[in-house]
Amino acid sequence: MLTPRQFPLRWRAIVWAAATAAALTLAPTPGAHAAEPLLKGPYPFPHDNELSAHLLLAGGLGDSFGGTKLAADYGYHLNGAAWLNLDVNMQIGGCRTDTSSCGSGKVFETLAGAKWKFATSTPIVVHAKATGGLIYVFPDDGHAALGVAARGGGGATYFFYDWIGLGLEACLSLGHVSYESTDNRSDTYAVFDFGGGVEVEF
Protein backbone atom coordinates (compact mmCIF):
# COMPACT_ATOMS: atom_id res chain seq x y z
CA MET A 1 0.00 0.00 0.00
CA LEU A 2 1.35 3.40 -0.99
CA THR A 3 1.60 5.78 1.93
CA PRO A 4 0.95 9.56 1.60
CA ARG A 5 4.58 10.15 2.53
CA GLN A 6 5.63 8.62 -0.79
CA PHE A 7 3.85 11.19 -2.97
CA PRO A 8 3.08 14.32 -0.90
CA LEU A 9 4.13 16.95 -3.45
CA ARG A 10 2.19 15.47 -6.36
CA TRP A 11 -0.88 14.88 -4.20
CA ARG A 12 -0.85 18.44 -2.82
CA ALA A 13 -0.41 19.86 -6.33
CA ILE A 14 -3.33 17.88 -7.74
CA VAL A 15 -5.60 18.77 -4.82
CA TRP A 16 -4.68 22.47 -5.16
CA ALA A 17 -5.41 22.41 -8.90
CA ALA A 18 -8.77 20.66 -8.39
CA ALA A 19 -9.81 23.08 -5.63
CA THR A 20 -8.86 26.08 -7.78
CA ALA A 21 -10.83 24.74 -10.76
CA ALA A 22 -13.88 24.11 -8.57
CA ALA A 23 -13.68 27.59 -7.05
CA LEU A 24 -13.48 29.21 -10.49
CA THR A 25 -16.39 27.13 -11.73
CA LEU A 26 -18.61 28.10 -8.80
CA ALA A 27 -17.56 31.77 -8.63
CA PRO A 28 -20.61 33.88 -9.54
CA THR A 29 -20.48 36.40 -12.35
CA PRO A 30 -21.92 39.91 -11.73
CA GLY A 31 -25.41 39.04 -12.97
CA ALA A 32 -25.48 35.32 -12.31
CA HIS A 33 -26.42 35.44 -8.62
CA ALA A 34 -29.55 37.50 -9.23
CA ALA A 35 -30.68 35.34 -12.15
CA GLU A 36 -30.03 31.99 -10.46
CA PRO A 37 -30.32 31.97 -6.65
CA LEU A 38 -28.55 29.38 -4.57
CA LEU A 39 -30.58 26.33 -3.61
CA LYS A 40 -31.91 26.37 -0.06
CA GLY A 41 -34.25 23.40 0.15
CA PRO A 42 -34.37 19.79 -1.09
CA TYR A 43 -32.75 19.17 -4.45
CA PRO A 44 -35.57 19.05 -7.07
CA PHE A 45 -33.93 16.56 -9.53
CA PRO A 46 -34.85 18.53 -12.70
CA HIS A 47 -32.39 16.71 -14.99
CA ASP A 48 -31.94 13.14 -16.29
CA ASN A 49 -28.19 13.15 -17.01
CA GLU A 50 -25.15 13.64 -14.82
CA LEU A 51 -21.40 13.84 -15.23
CA SER A 52 -19.06 13.75 -12.26
CA ALA A 53 -15.32 13.75 -11.71
CA HIS A 54 -13.61 12.83 -8.45
CA LEU A 55 -10.02 12.98 -7.26
CA LEU A 56 -9.48 10.06 -4.88
CA LEU A 57 -6.78 8.75 -2.58
CA ALA A 58 -6.70 4.96 -3.04
CA GLY A 59 -5.28 2.46 -0.59
CA GLY A 60 -4.41 -0.99 -1.90
CA LEU A 61 -5.01 -3.91 0.46
CA GLY A 62 -2.26 -6.53 0.45
CA ASP A 63 -0.19 -6.09 -2.69
CA SER A 64 -2.90 -4.33 -4.71
CA PHE A 65 -1.80 -0.97 -6.06
CA GLY A 66 -2.81 2.20 -4.23
CA GLY A 67 -2.14 5.85 -5.01
CA THR A 68 -3.96 8.65 -6.79
CA LYS A 69 -7.20 7.77 -8.61
CA LEU A 70 -9.12 9.92 -11.09
CA ALA A 71 -12.74 8.77 -11.41
CA ALA A 72 -15.23 9.86 -14.10
CA ASP A 73 -18.91 8.87 -13.93
CA TYR A 74 -21.87 9.23 -16.26
CA GLY A 75 -25.37 8.72 -14.93
CA TYR A 76 -28.81 8.49 -16.55
CA HIS A 77 -32.03 8.68 -14.54
CA LEU A 78 -34.02 5.47 -14.87
CA ASN A 79 -36.91 5.60 -12.39
CA GLY A 80 -37.44 6.99 -8.93
CA ALA A 81 -34.16 6.98 -7.05
CA ALA A 82 -32.46 4.61 -9.54
CA TRP A 83 -29.86 5.78 -12.06
CA LEU A 84 -27.73 3.95 -14.59
CA ASN A 85 -24.08 4.47 -13.66
CA LEU A 86 -21.01 4.12 -15.92
CA ASP A 87 -17.50 4.55 -14.46
CA VAL A 88 -14.07 4.97 -16.03
CA ASN A 89 -11.30 5.25 -13.44
CA MET A 90 -7.53 5.62 -13.74
CA GLN A 91 -5.20 4.93 -10.82
CA ILE A 92 -1.45 5.56 -10.58
CA GLY A 93 0.63 4.39 -7.65
CA GLY A 94 2.25 1.38 -6.06
CA CYS A 95 2.08 -0.99 -3.13
CA ARG A 96 4.09 -1.98 -0.11
CA THR A 97 3.71 -5.01 2.13
CA ASP A 98 4.80 -5.16 5.76
CA THR A 99 8.33 -6.09 4.73
CA SER A 100 9.08 -4.62 1.30
CA SER A 101 7.88 -2.75 -1.77
CA CYS A 102 5.83 -4.78 -4.25
CA GLY A 103 6.14 -2.50 -7.24
CA SER A 104 4.18 0.27 -8.92
CA GLY A 105 2.03 0.76 -11.98
CA LYS A 106 -1.28 1.88 -13.41
CA VAL A 107 -4.81 0.50 -13.12
CA PHE A 108 -7.81 1.26 -15.34
CA GLU A 109 -11.34 0.33 -14.24
CA THR A 110 -14.26 0.21 -16.72
CA LEU A 111 -17.44 -0.44 -14.74
CA ALA A 112 -21.21 -0.31 -15.13
CA GLY A 113 -24.04 -0.62 -12.66
CA ALA A 114 -26.55 1.42 -10.70
CA LYS A 115 -26.65 4.44 -8.42
CA TRP A 116 -29.43 5.36 -6.00
CA LYS A 117 -29.83 9.06 -5.16
CA PHE A 118 -31.89 10.46 -2.28
CA ALA A 119 -32.85 14.05 -1.51
CA THR A 120 -32.67 15.47 2.01
CA SER A 121 -34.29 18.55 3.59
CA THR A 122 -31.24 20.53 2.42
CA PRO A 123 -29.52 20.79 -1.01
CA ILE A 124 -27.47 17.72 -0.03
CA VAL A 125 -28.11 14.57 -2.08
CA VAL A 126 -26.84 11.28 -0.65
CA HIS A 127 -26.16 8.28 -2.87
CA ALA A 128 -25.18 4.63 -2.91
CA LYS A 129 -23.70 2.85 -5.92
CA ALA A 130 -22.84 -0.66 -7.04
CA THR A 131 -20.92 -1.40 -10.25
CA GLY A 132 -18.87 -4.15 -11.80
CA GLY A 133 -16.74 -4.76 -14.86
CA LEU A 134 -13.25 -5.15 -16.26
CA ILE A 135 -9.99 -3.87 -14.79
CA TYR A 136 -6.66 -3.53 -16.59
CA VAL A 137 -3.43 -3.59 -14.56
CA PHE A 138 -0.11 -2.41 -15.98
CA PRO A 139 2.73 -3.13 -13.50
CA ASP A 140 5.95 -1.25 -14.22
CA ASP A 141 7.94 -4.40 -13.50
CA GLY A 142 5.75 -7.07 -15.08
CA HIS A 143 3.22 -8.06 -17.73
CA ALA A 144 -0.12 -6.33 -18.22
CA ALA A 145 -3.03 -8.26 -16.74
CA LEU A 146 -6.81 -8.35 -17.11
CA GLY A 147 -9.27 -8.84 -14.28
CA VAL A 148 -12.82 -8.40 -13.07
CA ALA A 149 -14.01 -6.41 -10.06
CA ALA A 150 -17.06 -5.14 -8.24
CA ARG A 151 -17.05 -1.64 -6.76
CA GLY A 152 -19.52 -0.30 -4.25
CA GLY A 153 -19.82 2.67 -1.96
CA GLY A 154 -21.59 5.92 -1.38
CA GLY A 155 -21.30 9.61 -0.74
CA ALA A 156 -23.02 12.96 -0.61
CA THR A 157 -23.13 16.03 -2.87
CA TYR A 158 -24.06 19.60 -1.94
CA PHE A 159 -25.77 21.34 -4.88
CA PHE A 160 -25.22 25.09 -5.05
CA TYR A 161 -27.54 25.31 -8.06
CA ASP A 162 -29.81 22.72 -9.66
CA TRP A 163 -27.05 21.83 -12.13
CA ILE A 164 -23.77 21.78 -10.16
CA GLY A 165 -22.49 20.61 -6.80
CA LEU A 166 -19.45 19.46 -4.87
CA GLY A 167 -19.30 16.16 -3.02
CA LEU A 168 -17.42 13.40 -1.24
CA GLU A 169 -17.37 9.70 -2.08
CA ALA A 170 -15.88 6.51 -0.63
CA CYS A 171 -15.81 3.13 -2.40
CA LEU A 172 -14.37 -0.36 -2.05
CA SER A 173 -13.31 -2.45 -5.07
CA LEU A 174 -12.92 -6.22 -4.81
CA GLY A 175 -11.98 -8.57 -7.63
CA HIS A 176 -9.57 -10.98 -9.29
CA VAL A 177 -6.67 -10.23 -11.65
CA SER A 178 -5.20 -12.94 -13.90
CA TYR A 179 -1.46 -12.27 -13.64
CA GLU A 180 0.96 -14.49 -15.53
CA SER A 181 2.49 -17.33 -13.53
CA THR A 182 5.89 -15.64 -13.65
CA ASP A 183 4.57 -12.56 -11.81
CA ASN A 184 5.09 -12.94 -8.10
CA ARG A 185 1.87 -11.15 -7.19
CA SER A 186 -1.44 -12.08 -5.57
CA ASP A 187 -4.43 -12.40 -7.90
CA THR A 188 -6.66 -10.63 -5.36
CA TYR A 189 -7.66 -7.06 -6.21
CA ALA A 190 -8.79 -5.00 -3.22
CA VAL A 191 -8.71 -1.19 -3.17
CA PHE A 192 -10.42 1.36 -0.90
CA ASP A 193 -10.64 4.95 -2.14
CA PHE A 194 -11.93 8.23 -0.73
CA GLY A 195 -12.01 11.78 -2.07
CA GLY A 196 -14.02 14.63 -3.48
CA GLY A 197 -15.14 16.10 -6.75
CA VAL A 198 -17.68 17.99 -8.80
CA GLU A 199 -21.00 16.85 -10.27
CA VAL A 200 -22.85 18.49 -13.18
CA GLU A 201 -26.44 17.61 -14.13
CA PHE A 202 -28.07 18.43 -17.45
Backbone as CSV, one residue per row, in Angstrom:
resi,resn,N_x,N_y,N_z,CA_x,CA_y,CA_z,C_x,C_y,C_z
1,MET,0.844,-1.196,0.000,0.000,0.000,0.000,0.875,1.240,0.000
2,LEU,0.555,2.180,-0.877,1.349,3.395,-0.985,0.946,4.353,0.119
3,THR,1.893,4.848,0.844,1.602,5.779,1.926,1.666,7.198,1.405
4,PRO,0.919,8.171,2.056,0.953,9.559,1.597,2.352,10.141,1.600
5,ARG,3.229,9.634,2.459,4.578,10.154,2.531,5.338,9.948,1.230
6,GLN,4.910,8.960,0.415,5.633,8.622,-0.794,5.271,9.535,-1.977
7,PHE,4.169,10.292,-1.877,3.853,11.189,-2.973,3.194,12.471,-2.480
8,PRO,3.752,13.144,-1.459,3.083,14.323,-0.905,3.029,15.494,-1.861
9,LEU,4.106,15.773,-2.599,4.131,16.951,-3.445,3.135,16.810,-4.587
10,ARG,3.123,15.664,-5.256,2.194,15.472,-6.362,0.752,15.524,-5.878
11,TRP,0.480,14.899,-4.729,-0.881,14.883,-4.198,-1.342,16.286,-3.850
12,ARG,-0.468,17.077,-3.185,-0.853,18.437,-2.823,-1.074,19.281,-4.072
13,ALA,-0.255,19.082,-5.104,-0.409,19.857,-6.330,-1.725,19.539,-7.022
14,ILE,-2.088,18.266,-7.081,-3.330,17.876,-7.743,-4.530,18.406,-6.968
15,VAL,-4.498,18.271,-5.632,-5.604,18.774,-4.820,-5.754,20.284,-4.998
16,TRP,-4.624,21.017,-4.992,-4.682,22.466,-5.165,-5.285,22.829,-6.509
17,ALA,-4.888,22.125,-7.563,-5.414,22.412,-8.896,-6.907,22.123,-8.965
18,ALA,-7.345,21.003,-8.362,-8.766,20.661,-8.389,-9.589,21.673,-7.602
19,ALA,-9.082,22.101,-6.441,-9.809,23.080,-5.635,-9.912,24.417,-6.360
20,THR,-8.832,24.828,-7.033,-8.855,26.084,-7.779,-9.863,26.025,-8.918
21,ALA,-9.878,24.890,-9.652,-10.831,24.743,-10.758,-12.264,24.771,-10.257
22,ALA,-12.519,24.109,-9.126,-13.877,24.106,-8.571,-14.293,25.501,-8.130
23,ALA,-13.366,26.232,-7.504,-13.685,27.588,-7.052,-13.997,28.502,-8.224
24,LEU,-13.222,28.389,-9.311,-13.480,29.210,-10.490,-14.804,28.842,-11.142
25,THR,-15.132,27.559,-11.126,-16.394,27.125,-11.726,-17.588,27.684,-10.973
26,LEU,-17.483,27.699,-9.629,-18.605,28.105,-8.804,-18.641,29.596,-8.528
27,ALA,-17.589,30.334,-8.895,-17.565,31.769,-8.627,-18.635,32.473,-9.442
28,PRO,-19.532,33.236,-8.796,-20.614,33.881,-9.539,-20.130,35.049,-10.366
29,THR,-20.721,35.226,-11.530,-20.477,36.400,-12.354,-21.384,37.518,-11.861
30,PRO,-21.154,38.799,-12.268,-21.918,39.910,-11.728,-23.424,39.738,-11.792
31,GLY,-23.961,39.167,-12.872,-25.414,39.040,-12.969,-25.940,37.666,-12.686
32,ALA,-25.042,36.705,-12.443,-25.482,35.317,-12.312,-26.235,35.084,-11.021
33,HIS,-25.812,35.702,-9.910,-26.423,35.436,-8.615,-27.884,35.867,-8.596
34,ALA,-28.169,37.024,-9.221,-29.547,37.497,-9.230,-30.426,36.624,-10.119
35,ALA,-29.893,36.132,-11.218,-30.679,35.342,-12.149,-30.890,33.922,-11.660
36,GLU,-29.957,33.383,-10.897,-30.026,31.992,-10.455,-29.650,31.903,-8.981
37,PRO,-30.633,31.989,-8.092,-30.322,31.973,-6.654,-29.814,30.610,-6.209
38,LEU,-29.036,30.618,-5.142,-28.546,29.380,-4.568,-29.695,28.541,-4.030
39,LEU,-29.567,27.234,-4.160,-30.580,26.333,-3.613,-30.589,26.420,-2.090
40,LYS,-31.780,26.321,-1.520,-31.908,26.368,-0.061,-32.705,25.196,0.498
41,GLY,-33.446,24.509,-0.318,-34.247,23.395,0.149,-33.830,22.092,-0.475
42,PRO,-34.705,21.088,-0.476,-34.370,19.787,-1.086,-34.042,19.928,-2.566
43,TYR,-33.115,19.133,-3.029,-32.750,19.165,-4.447,-33.936,18.670,-5.281
44,PRO,-34.349,19.404,-6.334,-35.575,19.050,-7.074,-35.409,17.981,-8.158
45,PHE,-34.190,17.557,-8.476,-33.932,16.564,-9.531,-34.598,16.954,-10.862
46,PRO,-34.219,18.103,-11.437,-34.850,18.531,-12.698,-34.228,17.921,-13.951
47,HIS,-33.119,17.197,-13.820,-32.393,16.710,-14.989,-32.289,15.183,-14.969
48,ASP,-32.039,14.601,-16.152,-31.943,13.144,-16.293,-30.531,12.648,-16.564
49,ASN,-29.561,13.545,-16.726,-28.189,13.151,-17.012,-27.243,13.786,-16.000
50,GLU,-26.167,13.091,-15.711,-25.153,13.645,-14.819,-23.762,13.239,-15.292
51,LEU,-22.813,14.124,-15.059,-21.395,13.841,-15.229,-20.694,14.248,-13.940
52,SER,-19.801,13.411,-13.469,-19.062,13.752,-12.259,-17.610,13.339,-12.416
53,ALA,-16.748,14.052,-11.726,-15.319,13.746,-11.712,-14.830,13.865,-10.277
54,HIS,-14.115,12.849,-9.818,-13.609,12.831,-8.449,-12.104,12.573,-8.443
55,LEU,-11.441,13.230,-7.521,-10.024,12.982,-7.258,-9.953,12.208,-5.959
56,LEU,-9.415,10.982,-6.003,-9.485,10.057,-4.879,-8.096,9.628,-4.427
57,LEU,-7.978,9.372,-3.151,-6.785,8.746,-2.580,-7.108,7.279,-2.356
58,ALA,-6.409,6.387,-3.061,-6.697,4.955,-3.039,-5.668,4.216,-2.204
59,GLY,-6.150,3.315,-1.380,-5.280,2.458,-0.585,-5.443,1.014,-1.007
60,GLY,-4.369,0.407,-1.506,-4.415,-0.989,-1.905,-4.260,-1.905,-0.704
61,LEU,-5.094,-2.924,-0.610,-5.010,-3.907,0.460,-4.130,-5.061,0.003
62,GLY,-3.218,-5.506,0.857,-2.264,-6.528,0.452,-1.278,-5.951,-0.538
63,ASP,-1.099,-6.633,-1.677,-0.189,-6.094,-2.692,-0.931,-5.501,-3.884
64,SER,-2.196,-5.092,-3.682,-2.903,-4.328,-4.706,-2.353,-2.905,-4.737
65,PHE,-2.335,-2.316,-5.925,-1.802,-0.968,-6.060,-2.720,0.051,-5.382
66,GLY,-2.102,1.043,-4.737,-2.814,2.202,-4.232,-2.188,3.440,-4.831
67,GLY,-2.709,4.617,-4.486,-2.141,5.849,-5.014,-3.206,6.876,-5.306
68,THR,-3.029,7.615,-6.383,-3.962,8.652,-6.794,-4.899,8.091,-7.861
69,LYS,-6.208,8.279,-7.654,-7.201,7.773,-8.611,-8.043,8.931,-9.129
70,LEU,-8.211,8.988,-10.450,-9.123,9.918,-11.094,-10.331,9.121,-11.573
71,ALA,-11.526,9.520,-11.105,-12.742,8.772,-11.412,-13.717,9.654,-12.177
72,ALA,-14.235,9.146,-13.294,-15.226,9.863,-14.098,-16.480,8.999,-14.210
73,ASP,-17.636,9.578,-13.904,-18.911,8.869,-13.926,-19.885,9.546,-14.883
74,TYR,-20.701,8.727,-15.547,-21.868,9.225,-16.261,-23.092,8.536,-15.686
75,GLY,-24.150,9.300,-15.449,-25.373,8.724,-14.927,-26.583,9.118,-15.752
76,TYR,-27.548,8.208,-15.858,-28.812,8.485,-16.550,-29.965,8.052,-15.649
77,HIS,-30.904,8.961,-15.442,-32.025,8.679,-14.543,-32.946,7.627,-15.147
78,LEU,-33.169,6.545,-14.407,-34.024,5.466,-14.873,-35.445,5.600,-14.335
79,ASN,-35.581,5.526,-13.004,-36.908,5.602,-12.389,-36.749,5.823,-10.893
80,GLY,-37.522,6.751,-10.364,-37.442,6.991,-8.926,-36.051,7.403,-8.512
81,ALA,-35.506,6.679,-7.536,-34.155,6.983,-7.049,-33.068,6.294,-7.856
82,ALA,-33.427,5.442,-8.815,-32.461,4.609,-9.538,-31.899,5.317,-10.755
83,TRP,-30.570,5.219,-10.912,-29.855,5.785,-12.058,-28.928,4.718,-12.630
84,LEU,-28.808,4.702,-13.952,-27.729,3.948,-14.593,-26.416,4.642,-14.274
85,ASN,-25.365,3.868,-14.007,-24.076,4.469,-13.659,-22.951,3.793,-14.438
86,LEU,-22.165,4.603,-15.164,-21.012,4.124,-15.919,-19.766,4.806,-15.373
87,ASP,-18.731,4.018,-15.046,-17.501,4.550,-14.455,-16.294,4.228,-15.335
88,VAL,-15.404,5.192,-15.454,-14.075,4.973,-16.027,-13.084,5.605,-15.066
89,ASN,-12.220,4.785,-14.473,-11.301,5.250,-13.436,-9.860,4.923,-13.809
90,MET,-8.956,5.846,-13.509,-7.533,5.624,-13.737,-6.787,5.835,-12.427
91,GLN,-5.944,4.881,-12.084,-5.198,4.931,-10.821,-3.705,4.777,-11.094
92,ILE,-2.906,5.606,-10.446,-1.453,5.559,-10.578,-0.856,5.472,-9.181
93,GLY,0.023,4.509,-8.964,0.633,4.385,-7.646,1.445,3.120,-7.513
94,GLY,1.469,2.584,-6.321,2.248,1.382,-6.058,1.730,0.673,-4.837
95,CYS,2.498,-0.243,-4.320,2.084,-0.992,-3.134,3.310,-1.332,-2.286
96,ARG,3.031,-1.594,-1.050,4.091,-1.980,-0.114,3.503,-2.910,0.929
97,THR,4.121,-4.070,1.098,3.711,-5.006,2.131,4.379,-4.623,3.442
98,ASP,4.193,-5.451,4.462,4.802,-5.159,5.761,6.318,-5.202,5.721
99,THR,6.873,-5.901,4.746,8.329,-6.094,4.733,9.049,-5.396,3.580
100,SER,8.368,-5.172,2.457,9.084,-4.618,1.301,8.113,-4.009,0.303
101,SER,8.682,-3.296,-0.681,7.882,-2.749,-1.769,7.491,-3.861,-2.729
102,CYS,6.269,-3.765,-3.283,5.832,-4.784,-4.249,5.535,-4.162,-5.602
103,GLY,6.210,-3.059,-5.900,6.137,-2.503,-7.240,5.198,-1.323,-7.365
104,SER,5.060,-0.852,-8.608,4.184,0.268,-8.917,3.608,0.054,-10.302
105,GLY,2.637,0.898,-10.667,2.030,0.761,-11.980,0.740,1.538,-12.100
106,LYS,-0.024,1.199,-13.124,-1.283,1.878,-13.406,-2.416,0.861,-13.432
107,VAL,-3.610,1.326,-13.075,-4.813,0.497,-13.119,-5.927,1.298,-13.784
108,PHE,-6.641,0.658,-14.719,-7.813,1.262,-15.343,-9.023,0.399,-15.018
109,GLU,-10.092,1.027,-14.548,-11.338,0.335,-14.237,-12.427,0.817,-15.202
110,THR,-13.114,-0.111,-15.849,-14.256,0.208,-16.716,-15.461,-0.552,-16.158
111,LEU,-16.392,0.180,-15.547,-17.438,-0.438,-14.743,-18.810,0.093,-15.133
112,ALA,-19.824,-0.715,-14.886,-21.208,-0.311,-15.131,-22.086,-0.879,-14.038
113,GLY,-23.145,-0.155,-13.705,-24.040,-0.619,-12.664,-25.122,0.399,-12.378
114,ALA,-25.444,0.556,-11.103,-26.552,1.418,-10.705,-26.132,2.343,-9.571
115,LYS,-26.807,3.483,-9.523,-26.647,4.437,-8.423,-28.040,4.811,-7.922
116,TRP,-28.172,4.953,-6.602,-29.429,5.364,-5.999,-29.208,6.697,-5.284
117,LYS,-30.011,7.709,-5.665,-29.825,9.065,-5.162,-31.059,9.485,-4.357
118,PHE,-30.806,10.111,-3.192,-31.892,10.456,-2.282,-31.746,11.911,-1.833
119,ALA,-32.842,12.660,-1.956,-32.853,14.048,-1.507,-32.985,14.103,0.013
120,THR,-32.505,15.194,0.589,-32.673,15.469,2.009,-33.428,16.793,2.144
121,SER,-33.597,17.273,3.369,-34.292,18.546,3.586,-33.427,19.742,3.215
122,THR,-32.187,19.500,2.843,-31.240,20.533,2.423,-30.832,20.247,0.977
123,PRO,-29.992,21.093,0.356,-29.521,20.786,-1.009,-28.522,19.639,-1.087
124,ILE,-28.373,18.873,-0.025,-27.465,17.719,-0.027,-28.199,16.490,-0.557
125,VAL,-27.594,15.831,-1.542,-28.108,14.574,-2.081,-27.152,13.461,-1.674
126,VAL,-27.669,12.428,-1.030,-26.839,11.276,-0.648,-27.062,10.171,-1.682
127,HIS,-26.036,9.338,-1.876,-26.164,8.281,-2.874,-25.426,7.021,-2.442
128,ALA,-25.883,5.918,-3.012,-25.185,4.634,-2.908,-25.030,4.101,-4.323
129,LYS,-23.948,3.351,-4.569,-23.701,2.850,-5.923,-23.126,1.449,-5.866
130,ALA,-23.394,0.683,-6.904,-22.838,-0.665,-7.043,-22.567,-0.904,-8.519
131,THR,-21.314,-1.196,-8.858,-20.919,-1.402,-10.249,-19.996,-2.610,-10.352
132,GLY,-19.790,-3.056,-11.551,-18.866,-4.153,-11.805,-18.385,-4.109,-13.243
133,GLY,-17.247,-4.750,-13.501,-16.739,-4.758,-14.860,-15.298,-5.206,-14.947
134,LEU,-14.615,-4.731,-15.977,-13.248,-5.152,-16.264,-12.236,-4.169,-15.685
135,ILE,-11.094,-4.695,-15.244,-9.985,-3.870,-14.789,-8.730,-4.295,-15.552
136,TYR,-7.884,-3.315,-15.839,-6.656,-3.535,-16.594,-5.493,-3.030,-15.739
137,VAL,-4.557,-3.918,-15.430,-3.433,-3.587,-14.556,-2.147,-3.603,-15.382
138,PHE,-1.357,-2.540,-15.237,-0.105,-2.413,-15.983,1.048,-2.198,-14.994
139,PRO,1.589,-3.286,-14.419,2.727,-3.135,-13.502,3.961,-2.617,-14.238
140,ASP,4.724,-1.756,-13.600,5.948,-1.252,-14.216,7.011,-2.340,-14.352
141,ASP,6.915,-3.368,-13.507,7.944,-4.403,-13.498,7.416,-5.765,-13.936
142,GLY,6.309,-5.791,-14.689,5.745,-7.074,-15.082,4.857,-6.947,-16.299
143,HIS,4.089,-8.016,-16.566,3.220,-8.062,-17.729,1.858,-7.460,-17.395
144,ALA,1.229,-6.837,-18.392,-0.124,-6.326,-18.222,-1.076,-7.487,-17.945
145,ALA,-2.105,-7.206,-17.141,-3.033,-8.259,-16.739,-4.463,-7.741,-16.780
146,LEU,-5.387,-8.659,-17.035,-6.812,-8.353,-17.109,-7.518,-8.982,-15.915
147,GLY,-8.530,-8.305,-15.397,-9.265,-8.845,-14.276,-10.703,-8.366,-14.266
148,VAL,-11.444,-8.827,-13.280,-12.824,-8.396,-13.066,-12.944,-7.909,-11.629
149,ALA,-13.850,-6.956,-11.404,-14.010,-6.414,-10.057,-15.410,-5.856,-9.885
150,ALA,-15.838,-5.827,-8.637,-17.065,-5.143,-8.243,-16.664,-3.965,-7.368
151,ARG,-17.370,-2.844,-7.516,-17.050,-1.637,-6.762,-18.330,-1.054,-6.185
152,GLY,-18.338,-0.850,-4.892,-19.521,-0.299,-4.252,-19.152,0.747,-3.228
153,GLY,-20.086,1.628,-2.946,-19.822,2.665,-1.959,-20.928,3.686,-1.933
154,GLY,-20.594,4.875,-1.468,-21.593,5.921,-1.377,-20.963,7.257,-1.095
155,GLY,-21.812,8.264,-0.988,-21.298,9.606,-0.737,-22.417,10.608,-0.638
156,ALA,-22.055,11.875,-0.701,-23.019,12.963,-0.608,-22.513,14.141,-1.432
157,THR,-23.456,14.877,-2.039,-23.132,16.034,-2.866,-23.980,17.216,-2.433
158,TYR,-23.344,18.363,-2.243,-24.061,19.602,-1.941,-24.217,20.381,-3.235
159,PHE,-25.486,20.629,-3.642,-25.765,21.340,-4.883,-25.965,22.825,-4.602
160,PHE,-25.094,23.644,-5.172,-25.223,25.086,-5.047,-26.347,25.607,-5.939
161,TYR,-26.452,25.040,-7.134,-27.544,25.312,-8.058,-28.132,23.969,-8.468
162,ASP,-29.195,24.001,-9.295,-29.810,22.716,-9.662,-29.015,21.968,-10.721
163,TRP,-27.843,22.496,-11.091,-27.048,21.834,-12.128,-25.608,21.533,-11.701
164,ILE,-25.161,22.018,-10.561,-23.772,21.780,-10.165,-23.634,21.677,-8.654
165,GLY,-22.749,20.783,-8.216,-22.494,20.613,-6.796,-21.122,20.002,-6.552
166,LEU,-20.700,20.064,-5.309,-19.448,19.460,-4.865,-19.755,18.371,-3.852
167,GLY,-18.987,17.262,-3.909,-19.300,16.158,-3.017,-18.119,15.312,-2.631
168,LEU,-18.382,14.375,-1.725,-17.415,13.397,-1.243,-17.928,12.003,-1.562
169,GLU,-16.987,11.075,-1.768,-17.365,9.703,-2.077,-16.315,8.742,-1.546
170,ALA,-16.769,7.581,-1.077,-15.880,6.510,-0.630,-16.363,5.198,-1.226
171,CYS,-15.438,4.396,-1.761,-15.811,3.134,-2.405,-14.784,2.047,-2.092
172,LEU,-15.230,0.813,-2.212,-14.367,-0.359,-2.051,-14.492,-1.222,-3.298
173,SER,-13.345,-1.567,-3.891,-13.306,-2.451,-5.067,-12.730,-3.793,-4.668
174,LEU,-13.394,-4.860,-5.079,-12.923,-6.220,-4.808,-13.008,-7.025,-6.105
175,GLY,-11.948,-7.791,-6.399,-11.977,-8.570,-7.626,-10.804,-9.520,-7.753
176,HIS,-10.607,-9.989,-8.978,-9.568,-10.976,-9.288,-8.837,-10.539,-10.547
177,VAL,-7.515,-10.574,-10.508,-6.674,-10.228,-11.654,-5.895,-11.467,-12.085
178,SER,-5.893,-11.750,-13.375,-5.202,-12.938,-13.900,-3.771,-12.571,-14.313
179,TYR,-2.878,-12.517,-13.342,-1.464,-12.273,-13.645,-0.834,-13.521,-14.248
180,GLU,0.223,-13.343,-15.014,0.958,-14.493,-15.533,1.662,-15.219,-14.388
181,SER,1.906,-16.504,-14.595,2.486,-17.327,-13.526,3.872,-16.847,-13.103
182,THR,4.551,-16.128,-13.994,5.888,-15.640,-13.652,5.858,-14.389,-12.782
183,ASP,4.687,-13.743,-12.670,4.567,-12.560,-11.814,4.317,-12.989,-10.377
184,ASN,5.196,-12.571,-9.505,5.089,-12.943,-8.105,4.146,-11.965,-7.397
185,ARG,2.852,-12.090,-7.703,1.868,-11.146,-7.191,0.550,-11.866,-6.926
186,SER,-0.148,-11.475,-5.887,-1.437,-12.082,-5.571,-2.469,-11.709,-6.629
187,ASP,-3.371,-12.657,-6.936,-4.430,-12.401,-7.902,-5.577,-11.585,-7.299
188,THR,-5.573,-11.375,-6.008,-6.658,-10.628,-5.359,-6.513,-9.129,-5.611
189,TYR,-7.620,-8.508,-5.994,-7.657,-7.062,-6.212,-8.573,-6.443,-5.159
190,ALA,-8.013,-5.612,-4.296,-8.790,-5.000,-3.220,-8.273,-3.580,-2.991
191,VAL,-9.117,-2.590,-3.256,-8.711,-1.186,-3.165,-9.834,-0.376,-2.514
192,PHE,-9.485,0.406,-1.515,-10.416,1.359,-0.900,-10.006,2.762,-1.324
193,ASP,-10.979,3.579,-1.735,-10.642,4.948,-2.140,-11.634,5.948,-1.555
194,PHE,-11.126,7.152,-1.319,-11.933,8.231,-0.734,-11.455,9.562,-1.290
195,GLY,-12.406,10.459,-1.582,-12.011,11.776,-2.073,-13.218,12.622,-2.409
196,GLY,-12.960,13.696,-3.143,-14.020,14.635,-3.478,-13.997,15.024,-4.931
197,GLY,-15.075,15.691,-5.364,-15.139,16.096,-6.755,-16.340,16.960,-7.042
198,VAL,-16.603,17.124,-8.318,-17.677,17.991,-8.798,-18.670,17.167,-9.616
199,GLU,-19.966,17.523,-9.514,-21.001,16.851,-10.272,-21.822,17.883,-11.035
200,VAL,-22.068,17.605,-12.318,-22.853,18.489,-13.177,-24.041,17.700,-13.700
201,GLU,-25.243,18.276,-13.617,-26.442,17.614,-14.132,-27.007,18.439,-15.290
202,PHE,-27.557,17.736,-16.264,-28.072,18.425,-17.446,-29.205,17.620,-18.079
